[in-house]
Amino acid sequence: MTGKLRERIAISGVGCSRFGDLLETPELKGTSIQELTARAVKEALDDAGLTGQDVDAVFAGNAMVHSSQVPGTYSQLSKWTGTQFKAGVHFEAQCSTTNVGAALAAMAVAAGVYDTVLVYGLETTRTKVKDFSPYEREPVSHQQTWLWTDMAVNQAYGVPQGYDIFSTYNGLVALGYCRKYGMSIEDFDRSMFELCKTRRLHGSMNPKANIQEKLEDRAKREGFSDPFDYWRSDEHNPFVAWPSRLLSLVTTADGASAMVITRADLAKGGKSPPVELKGFGISYSDLPWYGEDPTYWEFDRRAIDTAFEMAGIKPADIDYLHTHDCSHISGICTAEATGYLEPGEGLNAARDGRLRFDGDRPMSTHGGRHAFGHAWGASAGTDTYEAVLQMRGQAGPRQIKKQPEISVIHTHGYAMIGTVVVLGSI
């Protein structure tokens, strides 16, 4: 195994829907998941200067068919996306879906099987199909969403209410971090508050984000003059797995994303500036995810090392980073594992504002899983979408001052697929 792509591969177009609730979000109300996906695909194809008939194959991703109910996604959406009669496949890698799709597409193009592949992902975690109608929707409870999600966990570890992700992915990791680096629970809580402020700030500058309200503004709206008092309020921000609080977690959303993968020589003649897909690493693991040190996850280590070796980069080369932050503390641990943040310094960096778009270690400038929102099979594509915008200098008010030349995107597909993608300027 060479561990290398035989051709230079590029992302020539990206697209992303507004994330939110198909029943409640004003811009989305009344929209079907089919239409939402078509919008993301159209944006990606337009960005690349192509039509659906210009691509050779379609890789369609969706993790929770329970709520979307679009099995055979590639054919069901072929007319919506203008890709009738193309090669197609439905795949899933849970919350890593779209970036695993980008890796699969890159290998297909590098092998010479296809020149251009459309990858898209869609998910509804806030709404589900109503009765037998393909277009009518109704709310889905958070409990039901998590029960369906927990079907991805080895059922030998399951419990009647579903696997307890909140303690395993949040509380135990937080306690392990504090123990490992000698951080007090009080300092941890303050640091997580600052990190949430940063994610909310980024979301407030992103018109496609699920939550576009700063944490300080939300606190004021709820009658708090001090945002940290709001943060510590049991009513508004309870502990979900001590010492991790509710606002350090993911928020669910309906959404879709898309990207066009092609040969770099073809992309250079396209409509928009292409970005090279320099490398990727994928490693999965069953439970348990970690041993005595809950801050160290072997499958992430392997995915990071594989991606960096394929791309020929070192940690010092990274200009922009996103790590999967369904759990904010888990995302910090992964950022430290990449070398972008020093071990034990991630939360200090968050407290000092270094992870903001205008800081020296910018991360998750779209708002991350908390503010931008999380639509399982679509979310990895939104992370890539943001990285591409940043690398083109098209991120608007949240644009990083030094336009990134190397970006790294890490995602976790529950439970658990560690995926790392390295992008570079062409």
C-alpha positions as CSV (number, residue, x, y, z in Angstrom):
1,M,0.0,0.0,0.0
2,T,1.5,3.3,-1.1
3,G,-0.7,5.5,1.1
4,K,-0.6,8.2,-1.7
5,L,-3.0,9.5,-4.3
6,R,-1.7,8.9,-7.8
7,E,-3.2,12.1,-9.1
8,R,-3.5,15.5,-7.6
9,I,-7.2,15.8,-6.5
10,A,-9.1,19.0,-6.0
11,I,-12.4,20.3,-4.6
12,S,-13.7,22.5,-7.4
13,G,-17.1,23.4,-5.9
14,V,-18.8,23.4,-2.5
15,G,-22.4,24.0,-1.3
16,C,-24.3,24.1,1.9
17,S,-27.8,24.7,3.0
18,R,-29.0,26.8,5.9
19,F,-29.0,24.6,9.0
20,G,-32.1,24.7,11.2
21,D,-35.5,23.2,11.5
22,L,-37.6,22.4,8.4
23,L,-40.8,23.2,10.5
24,E,-39.6,26.2,12.5
25,T,-36.7,28.1,10.9
26,P,-38.2,30.9,8.8
27,E,-35.8,30.4,5.8
28,L,-36.5,26.7,5.8
29,K,-40.2,26.4,6.8
30,G,-42.2,24.4,4.3
31,T,-39.1,23.1,2.5
32,S,-38.6,19.4,2.0
33,I,-35.3,17.6,2.6
34,Q,-35.3,16.8,-1.1
35,E,-35.4,20.5,-1.9
36,L,-32.9,21.4,0.8
37,T,-30.4,18.9,-0.7
38,A,-31.0,20.2,-4.2
39,R,-30.1,23.7,-3.0
40,A,-26.8,22.5,-1.6
41,V,-26.0,20.5,-4.7
42,K,-26.9,23.4,-7.0
43,E,-24.6,25.7,-5.1
44,A,-21.7,23.2,-5.3
45,L,-22.3,22.6,-9.1
46,D,-22.7,26.3,-9.8
47,D,-19.5,27.0,-7.8
48,A,-17.6,24.5,-10.0
49,G,-19.2,25.9,-13.2
50,L,-20.9,22.5,-13.9
51,T,-24.3,20.9,-14.2
52,G,-25.4,17.6,-12.9
53,Q,-24.8,16.0,-16.3
54,D,-21.2,17.0,-16.2
55,V,-20.3,14.7,-13.3
56,D,-19.5,11.0,-13.8
57,A,-20.8,9.7,-10.5
58,V,-22.7,10.6,-7.4
59,F,-21.9,9.5,-3.9
60,A,-25.0,10.2,-1.8
61,G,-24.7,10.1,2.0
62,N,-27.4,9.8,4.7
63,A,-27.0,8.2,8.1
64,M,-30.5,8.2,9.7
65,V,-32.9,6.9,7.1
66,H,-35.4,6.6,10.0
67,S,-36.1,10.4,9.9
68,S,-35.2,11.3,6.3
69,Q,-36.8,8.2,4.6
70,V,-34.9,8.6,1.4
71,P,-33.4,5.1,0.9
72,G,-31.8,4.7,-2.6
73,T,-30.9,8.4,-2.1
74,Y,-28.9,8.6,-5.4
75,S,-31.9,7.6,-7.5
76,Q,-34.6,9.3,-5.4
77,L,-32.8,12.6,-5.7
78,S,-31.4,12.2,-9.2
79,K,-34.0,14.5,-10.9
80,W,-33.8,16.9,-8.0
81,T,-30.1,17.2,-8.5
82,G,-30.0,16.9,-12.3
83,T,-27.9,13.7,-12.2
84,Q,-30.3,11.2,-13.9
85,F,-28.5,8.2,-15.5
86,K,-25.2,8.7,-13.7
87,A,-23.4,6.1,-11.6
88,G,-24.5,6.3,-8.0
89,V,-24.2,4.8,-4.6
90,H,-25.7,5.5,-1.1
91,F,-23.2,5.3,1.7
92,E,-22.8,6.4,5.3
93,A,-20.2,6.9,7.9
94,Q,-22.4,8.6,10.5
95,C,-21.1,12.1,11.3
96,S,-18.1,11.7,9.1
97,T,-20.2,10.8,6.1
98,T,-19.5,13.6,3.6
99,N,-15.8,13.7,4.2
100,V,-15.5,9.9,4.0
101,G,-17.3,10.4,0.7
102,A,-14.7,13.0,-0.4
103,A,-12.0,10.4,0.3
104,L,-13.8,7.7,-1.6
105,A,-14.3,10.1,-4.5
106,A,-10.7,11.1,-4.4
107,M,-9.6,7.5,-4.7
108,A,-12.0,6.9,-7.6
109,V,-10.8,9.9,-9.5
110,A,-7.1,9.2,-8.8
111,A,-7.6,5.7,-10.0
112,G,-8.8,7.0,-13.3
113,V,-12.3,5.5,-13.0
114,Y,-14.0,8.9,-13.0
115,D,-12.9,12.5,-13.8
116,T,-15.5,14.2,-11.6
117,V,-17.6,13.0,-8.7
118,L,-20.4,14.8,-6.9
119,V,-20.6,14.1,-3.1
120,Y,-23.5,15.2,-1.0
121,G,-24.9,14.5,2.4
122,L,-28.3,15.1,3.9
123,E,-29.9,14.6,7.3
124,T,-32.9,15.6,9.4
125,T,-32.4,15.3,13.2
126,R,-35.1,17.8,14.1
127,T,-37.9,16.6,11.9
128,K,-39.1,13.3,10.4
129,V,-41.5,12.1,7.8
130,K,-45.1,12.3,8.9
131,D,-47.1,9.2,8.4
132,F,-46.8,8.0,4.8
133,S,-46.3,11.3,3.1
134,P,-42.8,11.8,1.4
135,Y,-43.0,15.6,2.0
136,E,-45.0,16.3,5.1
137,R,-42.9,16.4,8.3
138,E,-43.4,16.5,12.1
139,P,-41.1,17.2,15.0
140,V,-38.8,14.4,16.3
141,S,-37.9,14.4,20.0
142,H,-34.3,14.6,21.1
143,Q,-34.9,11.3,22.9
144,Q,-35.9,9.6,19.7
145,T,-33.1,11.2,17.7
146,W,-30.5,9.9,20.2
147,L,-32.1,6.4,20.4
148,W,-31.8,6.2,16.6
149,T,-28.3,7.5,16.7
150,D,-27.3,5.0,19.3
151,M,-28.2,2.2,16.9
152,A,-24.6,2.9,15.6
153,V,-23.2,1.7,18.9
154,N,-22.3,-1.9,19.3
155,Q,-25.4,-3.2,20.9
156,A,-23.4,-5.4,23.3
157,Y,-22.7,-2.1,25.1
158,G,-26.3,-0.8,24.8
159,V,-28.7,0.0,27.6
160,P,-32.5,0.3,27.4
161,Q,-32.5,4.1,26.9
162,G,-29.6,4.0,24.5
163,Y,-25.8,4.3,25.1
164,D,-24.9,7.1,27.5
165,I,-22.9,9.3,25.1
166,F,-23.0,12.3,27.4
167,S,-20.9,10.7,30.2
168,T,-18.6,8.9,27.8
169,Y,-18.0,11.7,25.3
170,N,-18.2,14.6,27.7
171,G,-18.0,14.1,31.5
172,L,-15.4,11.4,31.7
173,V,-13.2,13.1,29.1
174,A,-13.5,16.4,31.0
175,L,-12.5,14.8,34.3
176,G,-9.6,13.0,32.6
177,Y,-8.4,16.3,31.1
178,C,-8.6,18.1,34.5
179,R,-6.8,15.2,36.2
180,K,-4.1,14.9,33.6
181,Y,-3.2,18.6,33.5
182,G,-4.0,19.7,37.0
183,M,-6.9,22.0,36.1
184,S,-9.6,22.8,38.7
185,I,-13.2,22.3,37.9
186,E,-13.8,26.0,38.3
187,D,-11.1,26.8,35.7
188,F,-12.6,24.1,33.4
189,D,-16.0,25.7,33.7
190,R,-14.8,29.2,32.9
191,S,-12.8,27.9,29.9
192,M,-15.8,26.0,28.5
193,F,-17.8,29.2,28.9
194,E,-15.2,31.2,26.9
195,L,-15.1,28.4,24.2
196,C,-18.9,28.5,23.9
197,K,-18.7,32.3,23.5
198,T,-16.3,31.8,20.6
199,R,-18.5,29.2,18.9
200,R,-21.6,31.5,19.3
201,L,-19.6,34.5,18.0
202,H,-18.7,32.6,14.9
203,G,-22.3,31.4,14.5
204,S,-23.6,35.0,14.8
205,M,-21.5,35.9,11.8
206,N,-22.7,33.0,9.7
207,P,-26.1,33.3,7.9
208,K,-26.3,29.6,7.4
209,A,-25.8,28.7,11.1
210,N,-28.5,27.1,13.2
211,I,-27.8,29.5,16.1
212,Q,-27.0,33.1,15.2
213,E,-27.2,34.7,18.6
214,K,-24.1,35.4,20.7
215,L,-24.1,33.9,24.1
216,E,-23.9,37.3,25.7
217,D,-27.1,38.4,23.9
218,R,-28.9,35.2,24.9
219,A,-28.0,35.8,28.5
220,K,-29.2,39.4,28.3
221,R,-32.5,38.2,26.7
222,E,-33.0,35.9,29.7
223,G,-32.4,38.7,32.2
224,F,-28.8,38.2,33.1
225,S,-26.4,41.1,33.3
226,D,-23.4,38.8,33.7
227,P,-23.2,36.1,30.9
228,F,-21.2,33.8,33.3
229,D,-24.1,33.8,35.7
230,Y,-26.3,32.7,32.9
231,W,-23.8,30.0,32.0
232,R,-23.9,28.7,35.6
233,S,-27.7,28.7,35.8
234,D,-29.1,25.3,36.4
235,E,-32.3,26.3,34.6
236,H,-30.6,27.5,31.4
237,N,-27.4,25.5,31.3
238,P,-27.6,22.4,33.5
239,F,-24.9,19.8,33.8
240,V,-25.5,16.9,31.4
241,A,-22.5,14.8,32.6
242,W,-20.6,16.6,35.3
243,P,-18.6,18.8,34.9
244,S,-19.8,19.3,31.3
245,R,-22.8,21.5,30.7
246,L,-25.6,21.5,28.1
247,L,-24.1,24.5,26.1
248,S,-20.9,22.6,25.6
249,L,-22.7,20.1,23.4
250,V,-24.0,19.7,19.9
251,T,-27.3,21.2,18.8
252,T,-29.4,19.2,16.3
253,A,-30.4,20.5,12.9
254,D,-31.8,19.6,9.5
255,G,-29.4,20.3,6.7
256,A,-27.5,19.3,3.5
257,S,-24.0,19.9,2.1
258,A,-22.2,19.0,-1.2
259,M,-18.9,19.2,-2.9
260,V,-17.4,18.4,-6.3
261,I,-14.3,16.3,-6.4
262,T,-12.2,16.3,-9.6
263,R,-8.7,16.1,-11.1
264,A,-6.6,19.2,-10.2
265,D,-5.8,19.9,-13.8
266,L,-9.5,20.0,-14.7
267,A,-10.3,22.1,-11.6
268,K,-7.8,24.8,-12.6
269,G,-10.0,25.7,-15.6
270,G,-13.2,25.9,-13.5
271,K,-15.3,28.8,-12.4
272,S,-14.0,29.1,-8.8
273,P,-10.5,28.8,-7.2
274,P,-10.0,25.1,-6.5
275,V,-8.6,23.7,-3.3
276,E,-6.4,20.6,-3.3
277,L,-7.4,17.5,-1.3
278,K,-3.9,16.7,-0.2
279,G,-4.6,13.7,2.0
280,F,-6.9,11.9,4.3
281,G,-6.9,9.3,7.1
282,I,-9.8,7.1,8.3
283,S,-9.7,4.8,11.4
284,Y,-12.6,3.3,13.2
285,S,-13.0,1.6,16.6
286,D,-15.6,-0.2,18.6
287,L,-16.1,0.6,22.2
288,P,-14.4,1.3,24.5
289,W,-12.9,4.3,22.8
290,Y,-10.2,4.9,25.3
291,G,-8.4,3.3,28.2
292,E,-7.3,4.8,31.5
293,D,-6.6,8.1,29.8
294,P,-9.9,9.3,28.3
295,T,-8.1,12.2,26.5
296,Y,-6.2,9.8,24.2
297,W,-8.1,8.0,21.4
298,E,-5.9,5.6,19.4
299,F,-8.1,5.7,16.2
300,D,-7.8,9.5,16.1
301,R,-4.0,9.2,16.4
302,R,-3.9,6.8,13.5
303,A,-6.2,8.9,11.3
304,I,-4.2,12.0,12.0
305,D,-0.9,10.4,11.3
306,T,-2.1,8.8,8.1
307,A,-3.6,12.0,6.7
308,F,-0.5,14.1,7.6
309,E,1.8,11.5,6.0
310,M,-0.3,11.4,2.8
311,A,-0.4,15.2,2.6
312,G,3.3,15.6,3.5
313,I,2.5,18.1,6.3
314,K,3.6,18.8,9.9
315,P,1.5,20.3,12.7
316,A,3.3,23.6,12.3
317,D,2.0,23.8,8.7
318,I,-1.7,24.0,9.8
319,D,-3.3,27.5,9.3
320,Y,-6.9,26.5,10.1
321,L,-8.4,23.6,12.0
322,H,-11.8,22.2,12.7
323,T,-12.2,19.2,15.1
324,H,-15.4,17.4,15.7
325,D,-16.9,19.3,18.6
326,C,-20.2,17.5,19.5
327,S,-18.4,17.6,22.8
328,H,-16.3,20.7,23.2
329,I,-13.8,19.1,25.5
330,S,-13.4,16.2,23.1
331,G,-12.7,18.7,20.3
332,I,-10.0,20.3,22.4
333,C,-8.3,17.0,23.0
334,T,-8.3,16.2,19.3
335,A,-6.9,19.7,18.5
336,E,-4.0,19.0,20.9
337,A,-3.5,15.5,19.3
338,T,-3.0,17.2,15.9
339,G,-0.3,19.4,17.3
340,Y,-2.2,22.6,16.4
341,L,-2.6,23.3,20.2
342,E,0.0,22.4,22.8
343,P,-0.9,19.4,25.1
344,G,-2.8,20.8,28.2
345,E,-3.0,24.3,26.7
346,G,-6.2,24.0,24.6
347,L,-8.6,25.4,27.2
348,N,-6.1,28.1,28.1
349,A,-6.1,29.1,24.4
350,A,-9.9,29.2,24.5
351,R,-9.9,31.4,27.6
352,D,-7.4,33.8,25.9
353,G,-9.5,34.1,22.7
354,R,-6.9,32.5,20.6
355,L,-9.4,30.1,18.9
356,R,-11.5,33.0,17.6
357,F,-11.5,33.9,13.9
358,D,-9.2,36.8,14.7
359,G,-7.0,34.8,17.1
360,D,-3.7,33.1,16.3
361,R,-5.1,29.6,16.4
362,P,-8.5,30.0,14.6
363,M,-10.8,27.0,14.8
364,S,-14.3,26.1,13.7
365,T,-15.1,29.6,12.3
366,H,-18.5,28.5,11.0
367,G,-19.7,27.9,14.6
368,G,-18.9,24.2,15.0
369,R,-21.5,21.6,16.0
370,H,-22.9,23.8,18.8
371,A,-23.7,27.1,16.9
372,F,-23.7,25.9,13.2
373,G,-25.6,22.8,14.3
374,H,-25.3,19.2,13.5
375,A,-27.1,17.2,10.8
376,W,-25.3,13.9,11.1
377,G,-24.6,12.9,7.4
378,A,-24.3,16.4,6.2
379,S,-22.1,18.1,8.8
380,A,-18.6,17.0,7.7
381,G,-19.3,18.7,4.4
382,T,-20.1,21.9,6.1
383,D,-16.7,21.8,7.8
384,T,-15.1,21.4,4.4
385,Y,-17.3,24.1,3.0
386,E,-16.1,26.6,5.7
387,A,-12.4,25.6,5.1
388,V,-12.7,26.1,1.4
389,L,-14.3,29.6,1.9
390,Q,-11.5,30.5,4.3
391,M,-8.8,29.4,1.9
392,R,-10.4,31.4,-0.9
393,G,-10.8,34.5,1.3
394,Q,-14.6,34.3,0.9
395,A,-15.7,33.8,4.6
396,G,-17.0,37.4,5.0
397,P,-16.9,39.0,8.5
398,R,-15.4,35.8,10.0
399,Q,-12.6,35.7,7.5
400,I,-9.2,34.7,9.0
401,K,-6.8,37.6,8.6
402,K,-4.0,35.4,7.2
403,Q,-5.7,33.4,4.4
404,P,-5.1,29.7,5.2
405,E,-2.9,27.7,2.9
406,I,-3.3,24.4,4.8
407,S,-6.5,23.4,6.5
408,V,-7.2,20.3,8.5
409,I,-10.7,19.0,9.1
410,H,-11.4,16.3,11.7
411,T,-14.7,14.5,12.3
412,H,-16.1,11.7,14.4
413,G,-18.6,9.4,12.9
414,Y,-20.5,7.7,15.8
415,A,-19.4,5.3,17.1
416,M,-16.6,5.8,16.2
417,I,-15.0,6.7,12.8
418,G,-12.1,9.1,13.1
419,T,-11.7,11.0,9.8
420,V,-9.1,13.6,9.0
421,V,-8.9,15.6,5.7
422,V,-6.0,17.9,4.7
423,L,-6.7,20.7,2.2
424,G,-4.1,22.8,0.5
425,S,-3.9,25.8,-1.8
426,I,-3.2,25.2,-5.4
